[in-house]
Amino acid sequence: MTDAGSTAGLTVVHDAAELVVGPDEGTGVVVLEDAAFAALDGEVVAVGPTDEVLADYPVAGADTAVDATGKTVLPGFVDPHTHALFAGDRSDEFVAKLRGATYEEILADGGGILRTVDAVREASDEELAANLTEHLDAMLVHGTTTVEVKSGYGLDTETELRMLSAIDAAGSDHPVDVIPTFMGAHAVPRGVDAEGYTESVVADQLPAVAEQGIAEFCDVFCERGVFTAEQSRRILEAGRDHGLAPKIHADEFAAIGGTDVAAAVGAASADHLLHTDDGGRETLVDAGVAPVMLPGTAFGLGADYADARAFLDAGHEVALATDFNPNCFSRSMGFVATLASVGMRMTPHEAIRGVTSAAAGALDRDDGTGTLRTGAPADAVVLDVPTASHLSYRFDTNPVSTVLKSGVVAHE
């Protein structure tokens, strides 16, 4: 693994059997055959047929050269929704679910989010940062070069700030770009009601988070038994007033108005959407809110998948994310692509767009992240497979052979 601060001179990746450049005019991607790209100081400067790229940027003059003969090159994966900073173990809850317990029953019995809150509060700052670093390492090995990480296992001002500091510390020392999100409104802590806790998030936590200056987004769990649509809107509007762009967990277990809130506050994304109907879909699309779907969550819960095809068939893109957390323990965007194809009937190219450019859009990235177009960051994944469709098709082993971050080999 390279140092987070490493820089590249000229990087050339050449002779790829297939190379995905970025989104096409529909909901898929542009794929070139026998292709290459060149990057200078971490930015893509040329992409196209290998002979054309090498004519201007020969391998002999490159500081870094990657021979991708017989392989597929994709933009680095972007994971726009994770809860990757946590402590403790909840594998026993997985067993409980297999015996028939629902997520809500586990939560009501003192498990779920509140159990992880207890573990996080007891962990040291060093332990929290080390835990996240371990997960970032695994994500990188599986091709992720940009990831969003939420707080939300603190549920008080002190621990939420500690979590954001740990996210910042781990991210600053890692090649994966880490985007911090404040999610103090992840659950209601013991001993208070939702209304009282909403006021605490607005009046106490958000001002402290804004003063700390680490978080980029503010998220809320708008869900039956957690935060109402009205409470969610108050929190997100307060976050926006403090300079944090809104995101929202919506329609995971029930549709209680989360899509309306997302549209009203101008959210960057609405995530989960397992119970979003046609009206909610149109509300999101009309407001320009990115839909983020988390097929690993449905897989882990044994639930029905979100209706990605309703968006796609109407010509709208769908972003994909792992939702990595103690209740959804997967750090592989390749596995997400497989689940998206099998569970949500997304084509492999739609899924690739979902884990690259569409995911970057859900994080308000407008610098070309999630593409390999000229001017974009040279974040790339080389897969030891002959075509891009194998990302969804092949789920027995990790196909990633090389990962480049800003033109530097970060994993091989």
C-alpha positions in Angstrom: 0.0 0.0 0.0 1.2 3.4 -0.9 1.4 6.4 1.5 -1.6 8.7 1.3 0.6 11.6 0.3 2.4 9.8 -2.5 2.5 11.6 -5.9 2.9 10.2 -9.4 4.7 11.5 -12.4 3.6 9.8 -15.7 1.5 6.7 -15.3 0.4 4.5 -18.2 -2.0 1.6 -18.0 -2.0 -0.2 -21.4 -3.3 -3.0 -23.5 -6.5 -3.5 -21.6 -8.9 -6.0 -23.1 -11.7 -3.6 -22.0 -11.5 -0.2 -20.4 -14.5 1.6 -19.0 -14.2 5.4 -19.5 -17.4 6.6 -17.8 -21.2 6.9 -18.3 -22.8 6.8 -21.7 -25.9 8.7 -22.7 -28.2 6.1 -21.2 -27.7 4.3 -17.9 -24.7 2.3 -18.9 -21.0 3.0 -19.6 -18.6 3.6 -22.5 -16.3 0.7 -23.0 -13.2 0.7 -25.2 -11.4 -2.4 -26.4 -7.6 -2.8 -26.6 -7.3 0.5 -24.7 -5.1 2.5 -22.5 -5.0 5.6 -20.4 -2.2 7.9 -19.4 -2.1 10.1 -16.3 0.3 12.9 -15.3 0.7 13.9 -11.7 -2.4 12.0 -10.7 -4.8 13.3 -13.5 -5.9 11.5 -16.6 -4.4 13.2 -19.7 -5.3 10.7 -22.4 -7.6 7.7 -22.9 -8.2 5.6 -26.0 -6.8 2.8 -28.2 -3.5 1.6 -26.8 -1.5 2.5 -29.9 -2.8 6.1 -29.9 -2.1 6.6 -26.2 1.3 5.1 -26.3 2.3 7.1 -29.3 2.1 10.2 -27.1 2.9 8.6 -23.8 5.3 5.7 -24.4 5.8 3.1 -21.7 9.6 3.8 -21.8 9.0 7.3 -20.5 6.5 6.4 -17.7 7.3 6.5 -14.0 4.7 3.8 -13.5 3.5 1.3 -16.2 0.8 -1.3 -15.7 0.4 -4.0 -18.4 -3.3 -4.8 -18.5 -3.1 -7.4 -21.3 -6.2 -9.6 -21.1 -7.6 -7.7 -18.2 -10.3 -5.1 -17.6 -9.7 -1.5 -16.3 -12.5 0.4 -14.5 -12.6 3.7 -12.6 -11.9 3.2 -8.9 -15.0 2.2 -7.0 -16.8 4.9 -5.1 -18.8 3.7 -2.0 -21.2 6.5 -1.1 -22.8 5.0 2.0 -21.1 3.2 4.9 -21.1 3.0 8.7 -17.5 1.7 8.6 -16.4 3.2 11.9 -17.6 1.0 14.8 -16.5 -1.3 17.6 -17.7 -4.6 19.0 -19.1 -7.6 17.4 -22.7 -8.4 16.5 -22.4 -11.8 14.7 -24.8 -13.3 17.3 -27.5 -11.0 15.9 -27.0 -12.6 12.5 -27.8 -15.9 14.1 -30.8 -14.4 15.8 -32.1 -13.2 12.4 -31.7 -16.7 11.0 -33.9 -17.9 13.8 -36.6 -15.4 12.8 -35.9 -12.2 14.8 -36.5 -9.0 12.9 -34.2 -6.0 12.8 -36.7 -4.0 14.8 -37.1 -6.8 17.4 -33.4 -7.0 17.9 -33.2 -3.2 18.3 -36.1 -3.2 20.8 -34.3 -5.9 22.8 -31.2 -3.7 23.3 -29.3 -4.9 20.3 -28.6 -3.3 17.0 -27.4 0.2 16.8 -27.6 0.9 20.5 -25.4 -2.1 21.3 -22.7 -0.7 18.9 -23.1 2.7 20.6 -22.1 1.1 23.9 -19.0 -0.5 22.3 -18.0 2.7 20.6 -18.3 4.8 23.7 -16.0 2.4 25.5 -13.4 2.2 22.8 -10.4 4.5 22.8 -9.7 7.0 20.0 -6.8 4.9 18.9 -8.9 1.8 18.8 -11.6 3.5 16.7 -9.1 4.8 14.2 -7.4 1.4 14.0 -10.7 -0.3 13.4 -11.5 2.0 10.5 -8.0 1.6 9.0 -8.5 -2.1 8.9 -11.7 -1.7 7.0 -10.2 0.8 4.6 -7.4 -1.6 3.9 -10.0 -4.3 2.9 -12.0 -1.9 0.8 -8.9 -0.8 -1.1 -8.0 -4.5 -1.8 -11.4 -4.8 -3.3 -11.1 -1.8 -5.5 -12.6 1.1 -3.5 -10.7 4.4 -3.9 -13.3 6.8 -2.4 -15.6 6.0 0.5 -18.1 7.9 2.6 -18.0 7.1 6.4 -20.7 8.2 8.8 -20.6 8.8 12.5 -23.8 7.9 14.4 -22.6 5.3 16.9 -22.0 8.0 19.5 -25.5 9.6 20.0 -24.0 12.3 22.2 -21.9 15.3 21.4 -18.6 14.1 22.8 -18.7 10.6 21.1 -19.9 12.0 17.8 -17.0 14.4 17.7 -14.6 11.6 18.7 -15.9 9.5 15.8 -15.5 12.3 13.3 -11.9 12.8 14.6 -11.2 9.1 14.2 -12.6 9.2 10.6 -10.4 12.2 9.9 -7.3 10.5 11.4 -7.7 7.2 9.6 -8.5 8.9 6.3 -5.6 11.3 6.4 -3.1 8.4 6.6 -4.8 6.2 3.9 -4.8 6.2 0.1 -8.5 5.8 0.0 -10.3 9.2 0.0 -12.6 9.2 3.0 -15.6 11.6 3.1 -17.0 12.2 6.6 -20.7 12.4 7.3 -22.2 13.4 10.7 -25.1 11.2 11.6 -26.0 11.9 15.2 -29.6 11.2 14.2 -28.9 7.5 13.6 -31.0 6.2 16.5 -32.6 7.5 19.7 -30.5 6.8 22.7 -31.9 5.2 25.8 -33.6 7.4 28.4 -34.9 10.1 26.0 -37.6 10.4 23.5 -37.2 11.2 19.8 -38.4 14.7 20.1 -36.1 15.6 22.9 -33.1 13.9 21.2 -34.0 15.8 17.9 -33.6 19.1 19.8 -30.3 17.9 21.3 -29.0 17.1 17.8 -30.1 20.5 16.5 -29.1 22.6 19.5 -26.0 20.9 20.8 -24.4 18.4 18.4 -24.7 20.3 15.1 -23.0 23.5 16.3 -20.2 21.5 17.8 -19.8 19.5 14.7 -19.7 22.6 12.5 -17.1 24.2 14.8 -14.9 21.0 14.5 -15.0 21.4 10.8 -14.6 17.8 9.7 -18.0 16.6 8.4 -19.1 17.3 4.9 -22.6 15.8 5.1 -25.4 15.5 7.6 -27.6 12.3 7.5 -30.6 11.2 9.4 -32.5 7.9 9.8 -36.0 8.8 8.7 -37.9 5.7 9.7 -40.8 4.3 11.6 -39.9 4.2 15.3 -36.8 6.4 14.8 -37.2 9.9 13.4 -40.3 11.2 11.8 -40.3 13.1 8.5 -40.8 16.4 10.4 -38.0 15.7 12.8 -35.7 14.6 10.0 -36.4 17.8 8.1 -35.6 19.9 11.1 -32.3 18.1 11.6 -31.3 18.3 7.9 -32.2 22.0 7.6 -30.2 22.8 10.7 -27.3 20.8 9.3 -27.6 22.7 6.1 -27.6 26.0 8.0 -24.3 24.9 9.5 -22.8 24.2 6.1 -23.4 20.4 6.0 -25.0 19.0 2.8 -28.1 16.8 3.6 -28.4 13.1 3.0 -31.2 10.8 4.2 -31.9 7.2 5.0 -35.4 6.8 3.5 -38.0 4.1 3.0 -35.9 1.2 4.4 -38.7 -0.5 6.4 -41.6 1.8 5.6 -42.3 4.9 3.5 -43.1 7.7 6.0 -42.2 10.7 3.9 -38.5 10.5 3.6 -38.5 11.1 -0.1 -40.5 14.3 0.4 -38.0 15.5 3.0 -35.1 14.7 0.6 -36.7 16.8 -2.1 -37.6 19.6 0.2 -34.1 20.1 1.7 -32.2 19.4 -1.6 -30.5 16.3 -0.4 -27.5 15.0 -2.2 -29.0 11.5 -2.0 -31.8 9.4 -0.6 -30.5 6.0 0.4 -32.1 2.5 0.9 -35.5 3.1 -0.9 -36.7 -0.5 -0.4 -40.3 0.7 0.0 -40.3 3.7 -2.4 -43.3 3.8 -4.6 -43.8 5.5 -8.0 -44.7 8.8 -6.4 -41.6 8.8 -4.2 -39.4 8.0 -7.2 -40.8 10.9 -9.2 -40.3 13.2 -6.2 -36.6 12.3 -6.0 -36.1 12.6 -9.8 -37.8 15.9 -10.1 -35.8 17.3 -7.3 -32.5 16.0 -8.6 -31.8 13.8 -5.5 -29.6 10.8 -6.3 -31.1 7.4 -5.4 -28.6 5.2 -3.6 -29.5 1.5 -3.3 -27.9 -0.9 -0.9 -28.5 -4.4 -2.1 -26.2 -5.9 0.6 -28.7 -4.7 3.2 -31.6 -6.5 1.6 -29.4 -9.6 1.1 -28.4 -9.6 4.8 -31.9 -9.0 6.0 -33.5 -11.5 3.7 -35.7 -8.7 2.5 -37.1 -7.7 -0.9 -34.7 -5.6 -3.0 -35.2 -1.9 -3.9 -36.8 -1.4 -7.3 -33.9 -0.2 -9.3 -35.5 -1.0 -12.6 -38.2 1.5 -12.1 -35.6 4.3 -12.1 -33.5 2.7 -14.9 -36.3 2.0 -17.2 -37.3 5.6 -16.9 -33.8 6.6 -18.0 -32.5 7.6 -14.5 -29.2 6.3 -13.1 -28.9 4.4 -9.8 -26.0 4.7 -7.4 -24.9 1.6 -5.4 -23.2 1.3 -2.0 -22.2 -1.4 0.5 -23.9 0.0 3.6 -21.0 -1.7 5.4 -21.8 -1.8 9.1 -22.1 -4.5 11.9 -25.5 -5.5 10.4 -24.3 -5.7 6.8 -20.7 -6.9 6.9 -19.5 -6.5 3.3 -16.6 -4.3 2.2 -16.7 -5.4 -1.5 -18.2 -3.2 -4.2 -17.8 -6.1 -6.6 -20.2 -8.2 -4.5 -22.6 -5.2 -4.5 -22.5 -5.2 -8.3 -23.3 -8.9 -8.3 -26.3 -8.4 -5.9 -27.4 -5.4 -8.0 -27.5 -7.6 -11.1 -29.0 -10.7 -9.5 -31.3 -9.1 -7.0 -32.3 -5.9 -8.8 -31.9 -7.0 -12.4 -29.4 -4.3 -13.2 -27.2 -5.1 -16.2 -23.5 -5.4 -15.5 -22.8 -2.1 -17.2 -25.6 -0.4 -15.2 -24.1 -1.8 -12.0 -20.6 -0.6 -13.0 -22.0 2.9 -13.4 -23.7 2.5 -10.1 -20.4 1.8 -8.3 -18.4 4.5 -10.1 -19.8 7.7 -11.6 -23.3 7.5 -10.2 -21.9 6.8 -6.7 -19.6 9.8 -7.1 -22.6 11.9 -8.1 -24.4 10.9 -4.9 -21.4 12.5 -3.0 -21.6 15.7 -5.1 -18.2 14.9 -6.7 -17.9 16.9 -9.9 -14.2 16.5 -10.6 -14.5 13.4 -12.8 -14.3 11.0 -9.8 -15.7 7.6 -10.9 -14.6 8.1 -14.5 -11.3 7.8 -16.5 -12.0 10.7 -18.7 -9.4 13.4 -19.5 -9.1 15.6 -16.4 -10.4 13.1 -13.9 -8.4 11.8 -11.0 -6.4 8.8 -12.1 -8.2 6.4 -9.7 -8.4 3.0 -11.4 -9.0 -0.7 -10.8 -7.4 -3.4 -12.9 -9.5 -6.6 -12.8 -8.0 -10.0 -13.8 -11.1 -10.7 -16.0 -11.6 -10.4 -19.8 -14.6 -8.1 -19.8 -16.3 -5.6 -17.6 -19.4 -7.8 -17.3 -17.3 -10.2 -15.2 -17.6 -7.8 -12.3 -21.2 -8.9 -11.7 -20.7 -12.4 -13.2 -17.8 -13.5 -11.1 -18.4 -13.5 -7.4 -16.4 -16.4 -6.1 -13.1 -14.6 -5.6 -11.9 -11.0 -5.6 -10.9 -10.2 -9.3 -8.9 -7.0 -8.4 -5.3 -7.3 -9.4 -4.1 -3.7 -9.1 -5.5 -0.5 -7.7 -4.2 3.0 -8.6 -5.0 6.1 -6.6 -4.1 9.4 -8.2 -1.9 7.5 -10.6 0.0 5.7 -7.8 -0.2 1.9 -7.4 -1.9 1.6 -4.0 -2.4 -2.1 -4.1 -1.2 -5.0 -6.3 
